[in-house]
Amino acid sequence: MLAVDDDLRWLRLMQLADSAVPIGAAAHSFGLETLVEDGTVTVPVLKDFLSDYLQETGMLEVSYCLKAHTCASNKEGFVSQWLALNQRLDALKTARESRAASTSLGRRFIQLAADLEDDPRLREAIKAAKADGTGIHHCAAFGLVGGVLGVKARRTGLAYLNQSITGLVSACQRLMPLGQTAASQLLWALKPIMIEVINQYHENDYPVAFTPMVDVASLRHPALNTRLFIS
């Protein structure tokens, strides 16, 4: 059984991993709005689309989440290592809107965590990123916070994947005829894919995501006639 302290750490991370956590995630679709608008993504293909999304973008982001988690346990130079992860993510996220969404959520997420958990590592990371002009990506912020809280890396990564996909499914409910039960069934069916993705992680790898359809959709998003989402 888990110790009481482990239970408390896990519950605190679960609070931050709630898709309704107040960091503005509900305002972003990461290109999905464009794909729904042009008919590329519909309810019948949604499971396959999100499965592929997990295998590509999910693999990229959870890898950096887990690497950020490791940074929290490094006593010396952890900030420079963590900033380097964020800088790599800046280069890998080629679509401006999605990149801006990721850094907006990351900045708000780590600030919320710092307001809740009085840990000097979080304050130092925020200060260093601001001084350096480096954007704080959501996955890297989530991993660092999980490490600071002392939650195991694998649990942190799975919590991040679950939060990110739950947010996308929520966006889909506002964009297409996807009811509550169907959305719950979809999330239930995607859980094994999340485990498959995290099982593929290797500490020494720096994966990339090949998602031209999603990236182009994100680039096209500002040109939509009407928009529900910022990205």
N, C-alpha and C positions, 0 to 999 in steps of 0.2 A: 504493500500500500504506500501511497505517497505520504510524505510527512506533511504536517500542518503548514509549514512554511511553503512547501512546494504547491500545495493547494491554493494558498493565498496569492502566490506569484502567478499561477495559472489563471485564477479568477480575474486578477487585475489585467492581464494581457487580454483575456476574453472581453473585458469591457472595452478595451481599445480596439479589439478586432471586430466589434459589432459594426455592421455595415451602416448603421445609423449614427456612428460616432460623429460629433459635430466638426468635421474638417472640410466639408463642401463636396464630398464624393458624389452626392446625388445630382450635382450640376454637370457631370461629365459622362460621356458615352464612349470616349476614345475611338471615334470614327464609326461607331455602330449606327449612329443616327443617319449618316450618309448611306451606309449599306442597306438599311431598312428603307430609306426613302427611294433608292433606285431599284428596289426589289431583289437585291442580291441575297440578303438574309431574310428569311421568312420563318414562321413557326416550325414548319416541318423539317427545316435544315438546321435549326438553332442548336440542337444537341451536337451535331457533327461540327458545326462552326466553333462552338465553345470548347469542344474536345481538342480541335486543332489549335485553338488559341492557347489553351493550357500547355500543349506540347511545344509551342514556339515562345510566345511572350511569357507564359507562365514559367517555363524552364529558365528563360533569361532572368526574369525578375526574382524568382525564388533563389537562384544561385547567388545573386548579389545580396539578397536578404540574409542568406546564411553566412556569406563572407562578412557582412556588416556585423552579424552576431558575434563572429570571432573577434572582431576589432574591440568589442567591449571588454574582453578578457585580457587584452594586451596592455600591460602597465605603461610601456613607453612607446610613444609614437603612434598611438591608436588613432588620433585625430587625423594625422597626415594620411594614414592608410585608408581611413573612412572617406576622407575628401577625395582621394584618388578613385575610389569606387564610384562616387557620384560623378566625377569628371568623365569616367569611362561610359557611364550611362548616358550622359549628355551627348557623347559622340555616337552612341548606338541608337538613340531615339531620334531618328531623322525627321520625323514630322513635327513641326513647330508646336501645333496645338496639343498633341499628346505629350510632348516633352514639357510644355508649360503646365499642363494639368498634373503631371507626375510631380513636378517640383512644388507646385502650389499645395497639393495634398501632403507632400512630405514635410514641407515647412510647417504647416499647421499641425500635422500629426506630432512631430517631435516637440513643438512648443506646448501642445496640450499635455504630452507625457511629462515634460519638464515642470509644468504647473502642478501635476498630480504627484510626481515622484521627485523628491528633493535629492537629486544625485548630481554631483559636480561634473560627471562625464557628459551628461546631456547639455548642461549649460555651456561647457567648454566646446562641444561640437557645434552648437548653435552659433556661438560667438566666432569660432574659427571659420565657419562657412560664410557668415556675413562679412567678415574681414577679407576673406579671400575672393568673395564674389561668386562662390560656387553654389549652384542650385542643390537643394536637398531633395533627392528622389524618394518617393513614398516607400518603395521596397527597402532601400538602404536605411531609411529612418526606422521602419518597422523592425528590421533585423537588429539594429543597434539598441532599440528600446527593449526588445526581447532579451538581449544579452545583459543589459543593465538590470533588468528585473530578475535575472537568474533563471528564466524559463529555458528548458532544453532547446537546442537549435532546431531539431526536427519538428517539435511542436510549434515553434515560432514560425517556421516555414510553412507548415500546413495551415496555421491560422491565417497567414498572409494570403495564401492561395484561396482559401475559402472566402475571406473578406473581399478580395478583388473580383472573384467570379460572382459572388452574391450581388455586388454592386452592378455588374454588367447585366445580370438577370433582372434586377430591379429596373434598370434603364429600359430593357426590352419590354417590360410590362407597361411602360408608358408610351412605347413606340409601336406596339403591335398587339393583336388580340391574344394576350397570354394571361390567363387567369391565375389566381393564387395557388390553386391545387396543382395546375400544370407547372408553375414556376417551382413549387416545392419538389415535385417529382423530378424535374430537370436537375435541380441542385443535388438531390439524393443520388441520381444516376451519375453525376460528375465526380462524386467523392472518390471512387476508385481511380479515376484518371489523375486526381491530385496526388494520390499516393504513388502512382506510377511515375509521375513527373519528379517527385522529390527523391524517389529511389534511383533516378538517373544522375543525381548530383554527384560530382567529383570535386573535391576541394581544390585541385590544381587546375581545373578547367575554367575558362572564361567564355561561356557560350554566347552565341549571337542568335538573333531571331530573324528568320526570313519570312516576312509578312508584307509583301508588296501590296496586296489588296487592302489590308487594313491601313497601311501607311498612306497610300494614295487617297483612301477615303477620308482620313484625317486631314490631309492637305486640301481636299475638296470641300471640307465641312464649312469653311467661312462663306462659300459661294451659294449655299442653300438659300432658297427664297424665304423659308421660315425655319427657325431653329428652337428646339426645346432646351438644348444643352450648349454649354460653352465649348466643349470639344467633341 
